[in-house]
Structures are given as C-alpha cells and as structure tokens.
Amino acid sequence: MRIILFLLIFISAFSSAQENKTTQMDPYIQSKGKPSVPVRPEDKVKIIHSDEFKKDTKYEGNQYMVGHVQIEHQGSILYADEVILYNDQSLVKAIGNAKLQNADGSVITAHEMEYNGVTQKGVAKKDVVLTDPKQTIKTDILYYDRLANQAYFNTGGTISDAQNVMYTKSATYFLNTKMIDFVGNVKIDNPEYIIEGANIKQNQNTRVAEFFGPTTITNRANSKNRIYTERGTYRMETKEAFLNKNSKIFYNDKILTGDDMYFNNITGFGKATGNVTLDDPIERRYIKGGYGEVFQKKDSAMMTKSPYAVKIMEKDSIYFAAEKILSYQRPDSADIKVKKSFLRAYKKGRIFKSNAQGRADSIAFNETDGIMHMYTQPILWSGEKQVTGDKIEAYFNTTTENIDSLKVIGNALAISKVDSLNLKDEFNQVKGKFMTVYYQNNDIKEARVVGNAQSIVYVDDVDQETKKPERIGITLSTCGIIGALFEERTLQIISCSIGANSDTYPMSKIEPDKRKFSDFNWNTKDRIRKWQDILVDTPNYEEIKYTADNELFNQAQDAIDKEKAKEEAKKPKRVRK
C-alpha cells in the first residue's frame, strides 16, 4: 500500500496562487479552505514528460497535461493520459491509464486517480488494481487516508496473494500493521480450504486471521470436514484454529463442540475444554465431558473430566461412564473397506440399560457387532439377578437392541433373590468356572455352568389345601455341568451332569452358613438404578438389610440340644471317694 503514498503528496507541488475555479471531485477527498501547511521543497514533484501542457476551459480553467504524462516524486512515477492540476484547492486528478509505480516495485493502476493535499485523502476509480510484494487488490473504487495510514473499499473486490484469494464487499487495509479488516460477508479461497464468514481481520505479516462473527473453514478435499465458530483465530501458515465461541469441528462425519477449542488441519488433532460433546450421528452415539481430544487421521477420540457416553437406540439406549472414554474405528478384518466402531470406558467403568446395569474397571464395546467386554471385577445386574466373574462378555442383538446372552469367564457366579417382594435373606445361587447366561424378554432366563459347577437353590412346593407355595428346603448340587432355569421366584436345576451330586435339606437341617457360597457378594450399595447413577463412582446407596429366617433351624437345634441334655442327665455320675 505504500505505493499510494505518492498520490498523497505529489499534488503539493502545485500550490502556487492562481485563479482557478472550483471543480466537482469525489466527496471523500473534499475539504474546505486552502492548504494550511506550506509546500516544502522535498514535497515538490518533477514533471518528467508531457506531450502537451494546456490551460483552457476544458477543465474549468485549470492547468492540465496531455499525452504520455510522467510525473516523478522521490523515486515514484505517475503515468497517465491526462493530469489536471487544481492548484488553489491542492487537488490533482489523473485520467486514462493511470499508473503509479513505486520505487519498491509496487504498482497501482486505475482509470482515474484523485488526491487532496489538505485532507491527505486519495481515491482511485474504475478497474483498480494494486500490487505489492505480498498481495494484489482489485476493486472498482479504492480510498486512501494518509493521516490514518489506511486504505479501504466498499464496492466489492478481491485481495489475492500467493496462496489465497479473498472476496469481500468491504475491506480496510492498515499499512502500519499490515492488517486487513473485512466487513460483511467474506470468502477466502485457498487450494486446501475455503473460509467464509462475516467480520474477519487478517494480518498479512503474521498470516493470522481473526473471526468476529459466524465463520466456516471448509476442507477442499472433503467438504464434510469443516470448522464453524463465531469467535476465533486461524493461523494460515500452520493451519491451526483457536476457537472461543459457539464452535464446532466437523470431521469424519463426527462433530466436536466445546467452550474453547483447538484444531490442526495438518495433523488432524483437535481438543476442546469446557462443555465438550463429541457427536457421532452415523453411529448414533455421543460423548460428553470436561475435556476431549480427537485424532482425525486415526479416526479416534478421547474424553476425560467426568465423561459419559450415550449409545442411542430406538427403544432402550445404553449409557457409559468412567474416568476416561475412548472411541475409535478400525477396518474389518474380513473387509478392510468396512469400518467397525469401538468404545472403551476405564477406569471405574459403569453402564446403564433399563434391563442391565454394570460396573467394571474397564469396559470395551464393539458397537458394530454388539459385543461388550467387562474386565476386572465386573458385576452386572438384571432385575433382581446379579452376575459376577473374572470377565463378562455381553452379546447384543443389533436388530432388536436387546442383550441376547452373557459369557462369564472365570469364577462365574449368578445370584437371584428368591422373592423380590420381601427382605428375607434368601438367594438362589449357581457358580462355576465358566457360565453362559441367556436372556428372554429382556430378563435372564437360563444359565449353563461348566467346570466345578455348584448351586444353592431354595425349593418350594404348592400346598394342596391352601394352593400356596410352601418351603421344602434347600438343594445343594455339585456337577461338572449345570443347566439352570430362572423362573419368576425360583431357580430350577434342569440338568446336572458329570459327577452329579445333589441333596435337598429341609430348612431345619441346613446350617445358615451353608446357604451361601463363601464368595457370595450381593451388592446393593453400588448398584446403578437410574442412568444418572453412572455420573458418580458409586451412588453409595444404603445397604439393604435382609432378615435371616433361621427359626426352623434354631428350633431343631434347640430340640437336639435338649435331647443331648437329657441323655447327659441319664448317664451315671462318677463320685470321687
């Protein structure tokens, strides 16, 4: 823009007192009165060439030069077909093929140029082109203010450099800072991206653009990958975006939002803090937290600071929470063109589904195939049933969105409350090395236990007179393989094979400590009862206190003790002589 400087001062050489008439110039450069500052010798210009020098009525009696006009000032040269000198007003006007060539090689061309030496304002009109080492500006009218050291246009134009072409209705260029202030709708066209927005400032030295209104940065290679913000900064050299207001990063059909965000278009790395959400519309899943990172090229993401994820389903969504949640996609081993989606939650992983709730140190979910792995002290509840083991695998039907089955690997233990309507300390139990649990109508229906299988089952029968269930006792079974059927209030052993041993004890003859396995671990304090419970490490519910029904056993023991006492009483007593 320094090339315009000559326009700002060369007219000052024509300040000799003459009786010229007032002429109609551009309102932008108009002033009242005569120049108040005398012309200095160094401000005078030199007329290099003119085919003719005239003064007649053509330009209201003002002097003008015609034909191949060249005027030089401090190394800068103005070329034009005609140059008019309005001496009394310190005005100058160049008409026809106007060209100002600066000593540093920068050039401005236009059909007309005007300048006022008093206001130190100039204007170039019609097909204006300004070029300097950093950029080229094209517009219809370009205004310049020497005092403010800035130029602007408001009739629409383009600003282009080696990499970008900027389209805008209005722009102001600050020569001191090399800052361009775009007002209104702006489009910056780059071979790798397109920036569109309102109210953008760009520094031509630092190559940094600032956004002060709704702005979108769109990737040319994939228009789905884009950035939206209403306040932010973009470093064009490093292609880094810093976003501060109502911002969104769209990548790989996913959407990352947050209060403060960062994204690198070269590496594909992004991060967000505050109210962070990673939305995956295709996978129908979103993750929320206080801090998140995304890796576009690896198609993965991480969320921390109280994160939780929601897998949206038509009938019954699944909720996940942990200290850290990861999501990523990997090619299918059978077909690399097909990608599978995965979700991992650790540490202190929690899940909630209306018919299944669980906890484990780590949870891994294959969203595509519907397979969930629970590692390290997993526990899963379903109704009034609880399953634990070294590892639990849950298999979802991706069509019905329900759990079809569970596999429990190592120290498998399933517990069910005998009667959920009372607080009696009565639980059916089955355990072994491995267990497969089958669901029916969203509830645990059947279990198959393999390896050191054992069961503790409360047995009832229907009283023929009252037609009500009557407690018979408890059956203890040990087998190589157990098949168990969970019914409304009972656990029925339907098969017991390989070294089967099964005995039923009346309630009066089974000791209380034999009614539970040694690793019995019914947990009501940590159980997740509503989805909001996953938002904390544990809901820490008050432990339910169950009442043990040992009356028959105690009565039998009392009777045995009394009989023993009678027998002892019948024995002759020794008398020491």
N, C-alpha and C positions, 0 to 999 in steps of 0.2 A: 504493500500500500504506500510505501514511501515514494513510489513513482508519481503519486498525485501531488506531492509537495510542491513541484514546480508550478502547478496551477495556482497554488496558494499565494505565490509571491511574485511571479514574473510580471503581473499587471502593475505592480507598484512603480515600475519604471515610467509609467505614462501618467504622471500626476501633475504635469505642467498645466498651468491655468489656461483654459480655453473655454470658449462659449459654446459648449455642446448641449444638445437637447437631451432631455430625459428619454430613456428607452424602456420598453417593457422587457424585463428579464424574469427569470424563474423566481417565484415568491420566496423560495427557500434562501436565496442569497441576497434578497433585498435589504437595504438599510436606509436610515435617514441621516442626512447631513453628509459632510465631506470627511475624508480621512483625517484623523486627529494626530496621526504619527507621521512625521516627515519621512520621505523616502531616503534610505541610506544608500551610499554608493554601492555597497556589496549586494543590495537588493535589486539593482538595475539589471536589465536584460540587454542582450545584444541581438540585433537583427542581423541574421546571417544572410538571408536571401529573401527576395520577393520579386516576382516578375513586374508588379506594379504597386505603387503607393498612391492611394486616392483619398480625396475628401470631397464629397458631393452630397446630394440629397438622398442617395440610396439608403443610407443608414442614419437618417436624421441629422446629417451634417457631421457625423463622427468620422474620424480617420479610419481607413481600413487598407489592408494589404491583400493583393490578389495574386494567385498563381505560385505554386511551389513555395509557399511561405515556410521559412525556418527561423525559429527564434531560440536562442540558447541562453541558459541561466545555470551557472555553476555546474556545468557538465551535462545538464539535462536539456533536451531539444524538443521543441514542439513543432510538429508538422501539421499543415492544414492547407486546404484550397484557399480559404479566406480567413483573415483575423481582423476583428473590429476592435478598436481602442476607444473605450468610453472614459476619457481621462478625468472628467470632472467628478465622476462617481467611482473612480477606481475599479471600473468594470472592464472585463475583457471577454470576448466571445470568439471561439474558433468554429468555423463551419466547413463541413465537407472533408471527409477522410482525415479527421483529426486524429493525431497520434502523438503521444507524449512518451518519449524514450528516456529512461533514467540512466544515470551513469553506471548503476549496478546491473544493468541489463533488463530490469523490469520495464514493462510497457503497458500503457493503456490506450485503447483505440475506441473511437465512437464517431458518430456522425456530427455531433456538436459537443462543445465544452464551454462552460461559463464559470467565471470566478469573480468574487467581490473581495477586494483588498481590505475593506473596512471590517466586514464581518468575518473575513478569512474563511468563507464557505464557498465550496465549488460544487458543480454538478456536471456530469457527463450524460448525454442523452443519445438514444437510438443505437441499438446494436452495440452496447458497451461490452468490451472485453478487457479485463485487467489480468495481467500475468505477472507473476514474480517467481522466485525460485521454489516457493512452497505450494503455489496453487494458481488456479485460473478462475476468475469470477466472470460470469456472463449474466447480463441483465439488460433491461431497457433503459432504466434511469439509475444512476449511481450518485449519491450525495456524499459530500465530504465536509467535515468540520475540522479545520486545522487546530483551533484552540482546544477542542476536546480530543483531538488526535484520533478521530474515528470516522469510518465511512459506513453508509448503510444504503439498503434499497428496500422498497416495499411494493414493487410492481412484479415480483416473482423473478427468480433467477436460479442459477446453478453455481456451485463452488466445487471445483474438482482439484484433486491432487494426484499423486502417483498411484494411489490405491482406491480413493473414494470419489464418488460424485454425489454432491448434496443438492437436493431440490427443496426450495423453500419459497414462500410468499414474501417473507420479510427477514432481513438479517442485518446485524450491526457488527462491524469488524473493528476491534480496538487495537490500534497499531502498537501501543506500548507493550501490552501483554500478549498480543497475538491471539486474543480470544475472539471467537465468533459467537454472537448471541442470536440464535434463531427464535423467532416469534411466530406462533401459529403452527400449522402442520408442517412437519419437516420429514424428508426422506433422505437417508444416507445410504448410497448404493455402493457395496463393496463386493469383490469377487467371491468372498466367503460368507457374507451376511448382509442383511438389509436392516437398517434402523429406521423406524417410523414412529413419530411422536409429536408432541407439542412442547414448545419452550425448551429447547436444547441449547446448551453452551458447549463450545468445543475450543480447546486450546491447541493451536497449530504447532506450538513448540513441544509441549508435553504429549500431544496426541491423546488427550483425555477429554471425553465428552461427559457432561453433567446433564441429568434429566430432571426437569421440574414439573412434569406432567405425565399423563399416560403415555408410555413408550413401549415399543415392542422391538426386540432384536431377534430376527429370524435367520436361521441357518439355511444357506442356499442349497446345500447338498440334501437336506431333509427339512422341509418346511414345517414338519411337526415338532422339530426341536427348536424351541424359541424361548425367549425370556420376556416377561412382562413386568413393568414396575411403574410406579408413579413418583418415585424419587430415588435417584441412584447415580452411579458413576460407572463409566466404561472406559477401560484403558485399551485403545485400539492397537497398540503395538503388541501387548501381551495377551490381548483378548480376554481380559479379566473384568467381570462385572461385580460391583458392590451395590447391593440393593437394600433400600431402607424403608419403603412404604408400599403396602398392598402389592407385594411382589410374588411372582410365580415363575418357576423354572419348569418348562415342558421338555421332557427327554424320554426317548424310547417308549412313547405312549403313557408316560407317568407324569405326575405333577407334584412338584415340591413347593411348599409355601412356608413362610416364616416371617418373624418380625424383622430380623436382619439376616441378609443372605449374601452368599458369595458363589460365583461360578466361573470356572476357567474353560473357555471354549476350545482351548488347545488340548488340555489333558482330560477334559470331561469330568473334572472333580468339582463338586459343589458342596456347600454346607449351609446350615440355617440354624438360628437360635431363636429362642422365644417360643411362641405358639407355633410349633412346627407340625406340618402334616405332609405325609407322602401318600398320594392317592394313586392307585393303580386301577383305572376303570375297566381295563380288559380282564384283569384278574379278580375284579370286584372285591378289592381289599384296600384298606387304608391303614396307615400307621401314624400315631400321634406321639409327641414327646416334647422335651425342652431343648434337645439338640439333635441334629441329624446330619448325616453325610451321604452323598450319592456319588457313585462311580459309573459314569455313563458308558465307558468303553467295556467295563466288566459287567455291566447291567446288574449292579448290586447297590445296596443301600444299608445304612446302619442308623439306629435311633437309640438315644440314651436319655437320661434325666426323666424318670417316671414314664417310660414309653408303654404304649399298649397298641395292639393291632386288632382290627375287626375284619373278619372274612365274611362278607355279606352274602347271605343265602336267602332264597325266596321265602322259606318257611322258618328257618332257625339259624341265625348267624352264630359264628364262633368268635369268642373274644380271647386274646392272648395278652399276657403282660410278663415282664421280667425286668432285670436291671439293664439288659441290652437286647435289642431285637434286630436281627438281620433279615434282609430279603434279597434274593438273587435268582437269576435264571441261568440254566445250563442246557446245552444241546442234548437231546435224547440220544442215548447210546444206540438205539435202533435206527434213528433217522436224525442226522445232525441238522437238518433243516427245521426240525420241530424243537421248540424250546419248552423246557419244563420249569415251573416256578416253585421256589422253596422258601420256607420261613423258619427262622430259628429264634428261640427265646431262651436266654440264660443270663445270669444265674437267677435262682428263685423263680423259675417259670411257673406261670399259672394259666389255666384255660377255663373258659366257661361256655357251656352249651346247655340248653334247657334240660336235656336228658343225660348230660355227662359233664362233670366238673373234675378238674385235676390239678395236681401240683407235682413238680419235679425240679431237680436242679437245672436240667436242660431239656428243652422240647424242640424237636425238629419235625417240620410238617412239609410233606410233599404235596403241594396244593393241586398239582395237575393230576396225580394218581390217587389222591385222597388217603395218604398213609402218614400217620403221625407216630413218632418215636418219642418216648419219655424215658430219660436216663437219670440214674442216681436217685434213689429213694422215691420212686414215683408212687403216687397214690391217686386213684380215680374213683369217684363216687357216681353212682347212678341210682336215683331213687333212694331207698334205704339199704343199698348194697355198696360195698366198698371192696376194691381190688388193689392189692399191692404186690410188689415183686422187685427184682433187681432191675428189670427193664420191662416196659409195657409198649406194645405196638397196637395202635388203633387203626382199623380199616374202615374208611368211609365209602359209602355208595355215592359216587359223584353225580348220579342221576336223581336219587331220592334225597340226597344230602344228609342221610342218617348214618349212624355207626352200624356197620354190619357185624363186626366181630372185634375181639381183642386177642392178642397173644401176650402172655405173661411169661417171661424167660427168667428162670432162677428164683427160688424161694417164693413161688406164687402162693398167694393167699386171698381167698374170696370170703367175705363176711356179709351176712344179711341179717337184718333184725327180724326176729320171728314174728313179732306183731308190732307194727309201726305205731299203733294207736295206744300203746301203753309204755310205761317206763320200766318194765321188767328187764332184768339183766339176763336176757335170753337171746343168743345169737347162733344161727347156723353157720358152720364154717367148713371149708374144704381147702386143702393145700397140697402142694407137691412141687416137683422140680419145674415142670412146665404146665401151662394151663392155656386152653383156648376157650374164650367166652363168646357165646353167640347172642345177638340181640334179636328181639322180635317186638314190633310195635314200640320202638324206642326204649325198650327196657331189657335188662339182662334176663335171658330165658334159660340158657343151658350152659354148662361148663364141662369140659373134658380135661381131666388132670392126668398127666403121665409122669411116672417116676416117684416112688415113695409117696404115693397118693394116700391121703388121710382125710377123714371127715368126722365132724361132730354135728349130729342132726337131731333136733327135737322132733319127737314123734307124737302125733295126736291121732285119736280115733273118734268117730262120731258115736255119741251115746244114743242107743236105740230108743230110749224113752224120751229124753229131752231134745234129741236131734241137734245137740250142740257138741262142738269138739271137746274132747277130753284128753288130757295129757296122759300118755302112756309111759314115756320116759325119754331117754336119750340113746341114740345108736352111735357107737364108735366103730369106725371102719378103717381098715388099712388094706390097700391093694396096690398092684402095680399100675393099674389104670382105673380111674373112677369116672363114670358118667353121671352128672348131677343135673337135675331139672329144677329150676327155680319157679315155684308157683306163688300164688298170692301171699300165703302165710307159711309155706313150708318149703323145705329143700328136700327133694326126693332123689335118693340114690337109685338110678335106673340101671346101673351096671357097675360091677366091681369084679375085676378080673386080674389074673396073675397073682398068685399068693394071697387070695382074698381071705380076709378075716373080719367078721362083723358081729358085734354083740350089742344087744339092746338092754339097757339098765333102767329099772324104774327109778323115779326121782328120789325114792327113799334110799337107794343103794349106790348112787353115784356122787362122789365127793365134789364139792363146789370147784376145787382147783383142777378137776378133770373135765370140766365143762367148757374150758377154753384152752386153745393151744398156748404154748409158752410164749410165742411171738404174736399173740393177739394184740392188735393195735388200733382198735376202733377210735377214730379221731373226729370229734365234733367241734373242737376249738378252731381248727384251721380250715374247716370245710367251707368251700365257696358256695354261697346260697343264692347270690344275685350277681349280675355281671360287674357291678361296681366294686365287689369284694376283691377283684383282681388288681385294683389300683393300689393296694397296700400289700406288704409282705404277707400279712395274715390278718383276717378280720378279727381274730382273737375273741371269738365268741366264748361265752361262759360254758364250761364243760357241762354236758348233760349228765346228771347223776341218776344212775339206774339202781333199782331196788332188787336185790337178790332174793329169789324165792327158795329158801332152804328149809321151809317149815317141815315138809315130809322127811327130809334127810335128818333134820335135827330131832324130830320125834322118834325116828328109827334108832338114831344114836342114843337117845335117852333110854329107849327101851332096852337096847343092848347093854348099856351101862348098868341099868337096874338089874338085868339078868345076871350080869357079871358080879354085881354086888351081892346078889342072893347066893350065887354059887360060892362066893368067897365066904359068905356068912355060914354056909353049911359045913365048910371044911373045919375039922377039929383044930383047935388052937393048942399050940405047944405051951406047956407050963414049965418054966425053969424051976427045978428043985433046988 
